[in-house]
Amino acid sequence: MCGIVGYVGGTAALDIVVEGLRRLEYRGYDSAGVAIVSDETLHIAKKAGKLGNLEKLLAEEQLPASSIAIGHTRWATHGAPNDVNAHPHTSSDGRIALVHNGIIENYLTLREELKEAGIACESETDTEIVAQLLGQQVAAGLSLDEAMRQVCRRLKGAFTLVAVDSHQPDTVLAARRNSPLVVGVGKGENFVASDVAAFIQHAREAIELGQDQLVRITAEEVEVTTFDGAPADVRPYHVDWDLSAAEKGGYDWFMRKEIYEQPRAVADTLLGRHDANDQLTLDEIRISADELRQVNKIIIVACGTAFYAGLVAKYAIEHWTRIPCEVELASEFRYRDPIVGPTTLVVAISQSGETADTLMAIRHAREQQSRVLAICNTNGSTIPRESDAVIYTHAGPEIGVASTKGFLTQLVACYLLGLYLAQVRDAQKCPEISQVLRELATMPDAISKVLDEIEPVNELAAEFADKRSVLFIGRHVGYPVALEGALKLKELAYIHAEGFAAGELKHGPIALIEKQLPVFIVVPPPDDVLHEKVLSNLQEVRARGAKTIVLAEEGDAIVRQYADVLISLPKVSPLLQPLVATVPLQMFACELATKKGHDVDQPRNLAKSVTVE
């Protein structure tokens, strides 16, 4: 959840860390804090609330110049979001400062141990426990490196830890387990951070850290070891996007910018996916064709928006491959004792590649000898590294907490996976492969067309700004679109919103329909078998006085008479309709939240990457 930055190098360490925190604030904005070392003395500044509160405090306090700093922006887990619980936390003697992302599951036991040793904690956090334990070890004569190794071996849970020792004013030390951490390698300066966005202005070379690894950085050196102290293998890589990709580019919100980036993101995700013979080629597929031909069940695991992408994938994969496909919430998967084995393919969808529930789900699947394929936007993140194959979505950085281009590129990756499996198993039985690929290539233009005609959606949001409830209905792939539309509205506008399978209305949800209630209806194309059935559902809603906002294919003359508001969509195949139908719902949520005066990029209680269970 939280954003972490550490820096060693020049004389403006504090400025560089605060700048990095600004780019990581999407990961948590309950509080923020920094620590520097100057003249072998720790200096701490931290403040509840958004980063601006910390910046105001720093302007008042004027910390001394330093070449080393660590910083943190918090999404609260243990303890209320106040000044005391804000990071960094320090050891009792004021020698060690520590920031942390994750959850220490055995912190109560460790807290009791510290209490018995006469060490009292000031905060309610699990993080302070680690700072105090490190303080104990270095006070006993251990180096910070060895103290960190000993403490990490005792910790249970998921964590990234970054620490400084006032007696080692040239070193930042970091450790990770089940939580994101990347190293930035510069010239005469080095970085650690939760995300490359924190240091992209200064360094384009990066190193991904593996599980249970510790990294020590100085201005000139990066050393990576295991928790046992052995040298660790690492994989350097080059970051191929720049600072401008993380700036708003003239839009009022990152989210709005990212909505308009979707045609390019979809095009990039499709780029280079087939060879000269029109055969699909994907990113890193370390599963043989023979193994894929043995697969007799597919299980998709994901959370939130990614889960809805998985629901769309189920329709496409089963249609093209005839392999049974299940979609599961990753948080529930391993706790229900699922039936998986060597002939099960588990597909994990995660924008960040660090989603804790999804990571635990794939580890469980691998323990059962299942093969795992990841769909992810973040190169080198944990979930792709621990999978047998990966399809990267090339959405670029997504700063807005509510996913937009991340969702559409996940849909594209799911379509590509379904077509690839059909090709490997028996292309002759799926003559649609080439046809669908050609249509996918037209999707960036179709999405651009939706965006060019989006103004009526903005006007609609202004009209409904005072509504307290909105419903969404759809059938087949329109059902996940309805769910996603409702989720976006909940995330951003903080109003009641629900998505329903349209055919289920008469089984209970129709009781919610009342006069002037806004209801969005996703209508399949006119030549689809479900078109008439959804029209019937639409009439059921309209007969009870609801305000019907209909998303339907342009030229669908029949539906017009039943729509209070008609949003026309480009003509596409039924299975691909989510790529165009989702976009107006994203914009509606963004615009409605703006009209209500909410922070669209940083909705309350949410963080971009959920790295704790």
DAHUHU-V260763 format. One record per residue. N is the residue number from 1. RES is the residue in one letter. NEAR is the number of other C-alpha atoms within 8 Angstrom. D_CENTER is the distance of its C-alpha to the mean C-alpha in whole Angstrom. Layout:
BEGIN
N/RES/NEAR/D_CENTER  N/RES/NEAR/D_CENTER
END
This chain:
BEGIN
1/M/14/10  2/C/14/12  3/G/16/13  4/I/17/16  5/V/15/19  6/G/14/22  7/Y/16/25  8/V/17/28  9/G/13/30  10/G/9/32  11/T/8/34  12/A/9/31  13/A/15/28  14/L/13/27  15/D/7/27  16/I/9/24  17/V/15/22  18/V/11/22  19/E/9/21  20/G/12/18  21/L/16/17  22/R/9/18  23/R/10/15  24/L/15/13  25/E/12/14  26/Y/13/10  27/R/14/9  28/G/17/13  29/Y/14/16  30/D/13/18  31/S/19/20  32/A/18/21  33/G/15/23  34/V/16/25  35/A/13/27  36/I/12/30  37/V/16/33  38/S/12/36  39/D/4/40  40/E/9/38  41/T/8/37  42/L/13/34  43/H/9/33  44/I/9/30  45/A/10/29  46/K/14/26  47/K/13/26  48/A/13/24  49/G/12/22  50/K/11/20  51/L/13/21  52/G/7/24  53/N/10/26  54/L/14/25  55/E/9/26  56/K/8/29  57/L/11/30  58/L/10/30  59/A/7/33  60/E/6/35  61/E/6/35  62/Q/6/35  63/L/6/34  64/P/5/36  65/A/9/35  66/S/12/33  67/S/14/32  68/I/18/29  69/A/15/27  70/I/17/23  71/G/17/21  72/H/16/19  73/T/19/17  74/R/15/16  75/W/14/14  76/A/9/17  77/T/7/18  78/H/7/21  79/G/9/24  80/A/8/24  81/P/11/22  82/N/11/25  83/D/9/27  84/V/6/28  85/N/11/25  86/A/15/23  87/H/16/23  88/P/14/24  89/H/11/27  90/T/13/30  91/S/15/33  92/S/8/36  93/D/7/38  94/G/8/35  95/R/13/35  96/I/15/31  97/A/15/28  98/L/16/25  99/V/15/21  100/H/13/19  101/N/12/15  102/G/13/15  103/I/10/18  104/I/12/21  105/E/8/23  106/N/9/26  107/Y/10/27  108/L/8/29  109/T/7/31  110/L/9/31  111/R/10/32  112/E/8/35  113/E/8/36  114/L/13/36  115/K/9/38  116/E/7/40  117/A/6/40  118/G/6/41  119/I/9/38  120/A/6/36  121/C/8/33  122/E/5/32  123/S/8/29  124/E/9/27  125/T/10/24  126/D/11/24  127/T/11/23  128/E/13/27  129/I/13/28  130/V/10/27  131/A/14/28  132/Q/13/31  133/L/11/32  134/L/14/31  135/G/13/34  136/Q/9/36  137/Q/10/36  138/V/11/36  139/A/7/39  140/A/6/41  141/G/6/41  142/L/10/38  143/S/7/36  144/L/10/32  145/D/9/31  146/E/9/33  147/A/12/32  148/M/10/29  149/R/12/29  150/Q/9/31  151/V/11/29  152/C/9/26  153/R/7/28  154/R/6/29  155/L/10/25  156/K/7/24  157/G/11/20  158/A/13/17  159/F/14/17  160/T/15/17  161/L/11/20  162/V/14/22  163/A/12/26  164/V/14/29  165/D/12/32  166/S/12/35  167/H/6/37  168/Q/8/35  169/P/11/34  170/D/9/33  171/T/12/30  172/V/15/27  173/L/13/26  174/A/12/22  175/A/14/21  176/R/17/18  177/R/11/18  178/N/13/15  179/S/13/13  180/P/12/12  181/L/12/15  182/V/13/16  183/V/12/20  184/G/15/21  185/V/13/24  186/G/11/27  187/K/6/30  188/G/8/32  189/E/13/29  190/N/18/26  191/F/14/22  192/V/13/20  193/A/15/16  194/S/13/13  195/D/10/12  196/V/11/14  197/A/10/14  198/A/15/16  199/F/11/19  200/I/11/19  201/Q/8/22  202/H/6/24  203/A/10/23  204/R/12/22  205/E/11/22  206/A/14/20  207/I/12/20  208/E/13/18  209/L/11/19  210/G/8/19  211/Q/7/20  212/D/9/22  213/Q/14/23  214/L/13/24  215/V/11/24  216/R/13/27  217/I/14/27  218/T/13/30  219/A/10/31  220/E/10/32  221/E/8/31  222/V/10/28  223/E/7/29  224/V/12/26  225/T/12/28  226/T/11/27  227/F/12/27  228/D/6/31  229/G/8/32  230/A/7/32  231/P/7/31  232/A/8/27  233/D/5/27  234/V/9/24  235/R/7/22  236/P/8/23  237/Y/8/21  238/H/7/21  239/V/10/18  240/D/5/19  241/W/6/18  242/D/9/19  243/L/9/19  244/S/6/20  245/A/8/17  246/A/11/15  247/E/7/18  248/K/9/19  249/G/6/21  250/G/4/24  251/Y/8/21  252/D/7/21  253/W/10/18  254/F/12/15  255/M/15/14  256/R/11/17  257/K/12/17  258/E/12/14  259/I/12/16  260/Y/9/19  261/E/9/17  262/Q/14/16  263/P/12/20  264/R/8/19  265/A/13/16  266/V/16/17  267/A/11/20  268/D/9/19  269/T/13/17  270/L/10/20  271/L/6/22  272/G/6/24  273/R/8/24  274/H/10/27  275/D/9/31  276/A/5/34  277/N/5/35  278/D/7/32  279/Q/8/31  280/L/10/27  281/T/9/25  282/L/8/22  283/D/8/20  284/E/7/21  285/I/9/23  286/R/6/24  287/I/9/26  288/S/7/29  289/A/8/30  290/D/6/33  291/E/9/30  292/L/11/28  293/R/8/31  294/Q/7/32  295/V/12/28  296/N/8/30  297/K/11/26  298/I/13/23  299/I/12/20  300/I/13/17  301/V/17/14  302/A/15/11  303/C/13/9  304/G/6/9  305/T/10/9  306/A/13/9  307/F/14/12  308/Y/12/14  309/A/13/13  310/G/15/15  311/L/11/18  312/V/12/18  313/A/12/18  314/K/11/21  315/Y/11/23  316/A/11/23  317/I/15/23  318/E/11/26  319/H/7/28  320/W/10/28  321/T/12/29  322/R/7/30  323/I/10/28  324/P/8/27  325/C/11/24  326/E/9/22  327/V/12/18  328/E/11/17  329/L/10/15  330/A/12/14  331/S/11/15  332/E/8/18  333/F/12/19  334/R/11/21  335/Y/7/22  336/R/6/24  337/D/6/26  338/P/7/25  339/I/4/27  340/V/10/26  341/G/9/28  342/P/10/29  343/T/12/29  344/T/13/25  345/L/13/22  346/V/14/19  347/V/12/16  348/A/14/13  349/I/16/10  350/S/16/6  351/Q/11/4  352/S/10/4  353/G/12/7  354/E/16/8  355/T/12/7  356/A/12/11  357/D/12/12  358/T/17/11  359/L/11/13  360/M/9/16  361/A/13/16  362/I/13/17  363/R/9/19  364/H/9/21  365/A/14/21  366/R/10/22  367/E/7/25  368/Q/9/26  369/Q/9/27  370/S/14/24  371/R/14/23  372/V/14/19  373/L/14/17  374/A/15/14  375/I/17/12  376/C/17/9  377/N/14/9  378/T/9/9  379/N/7/13  380/G/7/14  381/S/12/11  382/T/12/13  383/I/15/12  384/P/16/14  385/R/7/16  386/E/7/17  387/S/12/17  388/D/12/21  389/A/13/19  390/V/13/16  391/I/12/16  392/Y/12/14  393/T/12/12  394/H/10/14  395/A/14/12  396/G/8/12  397/P/6/10  398/E/11/8  399/I/10/9  400/G/14/10  401/V/13/8  402/A/10/9  403/S/10/7  404/T/11/11  405/K/14/11  406/G/12/8  407/F/11/10  408/L/11/13  409/T/14/13  410/Q/15/12  411/L/13/15  412/V/11/17  413/A/13/16  414/C/12/17  415/Y/11/20  416/L/8/21  417/L/9/20  418/G/13/23  419/L/13/25  420/Y/10/25  421/L/10/26  422/A/14/29  423/Q/12/30  424/V/10/30  425/R/10/32  426/D/8/34  427/A/10/34  428/Q/5/37  429/K/6/36  430/C/11/33  431/P/8/35  432/E/6/32  433/I/11/30  434/S/8/31  435/Q/8/32  436/V/8/28  437/L/8/27  438/R/8/29  439/E/9/28  440/L/9/24  441/A/9/26  442/T/8/27  443/M/12/23  444/P/12/23  445/D/8/26  446/A/10/25  447/I/13/22  448/S/10/24  449/K/9/27  450/V/13/25  451/L/10/24  452/D/7/27  453/E/7/29  454/I/10/26  455/E/7/28  456/P/8/30  457/V/11/26  458/N/12/26  459/E/8/30  460/L/9/29  461/A/13/26  462/A/10/29  463/E/7/31  464/F/8/29  465/A/9/28  466/D/5/30  467/K/6/29  468/R/6/28  469/S/9/27  470/V/14/25  471/L/13/25  472/F/16/24  473/I/16/25  474/G/18/25  475/R/14/27  476/H/7/26  477/V/14/22  478/G/14/23  479/Y/15/22  480/P/13/18  481/V/14/19  482/A/17/20  483/L/14/18  484/E/12/15  485/G/14/17  486/A/14/18  487/L/11/15  488/K/12/14  489/L/14/18  490/K/11/17  491/E/9/14  492/L/14/16  493/A/12/20  494/Y/7/20  495/I/9/22  496/H/8/23  497/A/12/22  498/E/11/22  499/G/14/22  500/F/14/24  501/A/10/26  502/A/11/29  503/G/8/31  504/E/9/31  505/L/11/32  506/K/7/35  507/H/6/34  508/G/7/33  509/P/10/31  510/I/9/34  511/A/5/35  512/L/5/32  513/I/11/34  514/E/8/36  515/K/8/37  516/Q/7/35  517/L/12/32  518/P/11/29  519/V/13/28  520/F/13/26  521/I/13/27  522/V/16/26  523/V/14/29  524/P/14/29  525/P/13/31  526/P/7/35  527/D/5/36  528/D/8/34  529/V/6/35  530/L/8/33  531/H/12/34  532/E/7/37  533/K/8/35  534/V/14/33  535/L/10/35  536/S/8/37  537/N/11/34  538/L/11/34  539/Q/9/38  540/E/8/37  541/V/13/35  542/R/11/37  543/A/7/40  544/R/9/39  545/G/11/38  546/A/14/35  547/K/11/33  548/T/15/32  549/I/13/30  550/V/13/30  551/L/13/27  552/A/14/30  553/E/13/31  554/E/8/33  555/G/4/37  556/D/10/36  557/A/6/39  558/I/6/40  559/V/9/37  560/R/8/38  561/Q/6/40  562/Y/10/38  563/A/10/35  564/D/8/36  565/V/7/33  566/L/10/32  567/I/10/29  568/S/8/30  569/L/11/28  570/P/10/29  571/K/7/30  572/V/8/28  573/S/7/28  574/P/9/27  575/L/8/25  576/L/9/23  577/Q/12/23  578/P/11/20  579/L/11/19  580/V/13/22  581/A/12/22  582/T/11/18  583/V/12/19  584/P/12/21  585/L/10/19  586/Q/12/16  587/M/13/19  588/F/12/21  589/A/14/18  590/C/14/18  591/E/11/22  592/L/14/23  593/A/14/20  594/T/10/22  595/K/10/25  596/K/8/25  597/G/6/24  598/H/10/21  599/D/9/18  600/V/12/16  601/D/12/13  602/Q/11/13  603/P/11/14  604/R/4/16  605/N/5/15  606/L/9/11  607/A/13/8  608/K/12/5  609/S/9/4  610/V/10/7  611/T/14/9  612/V/10/12  613/E/6/14
END
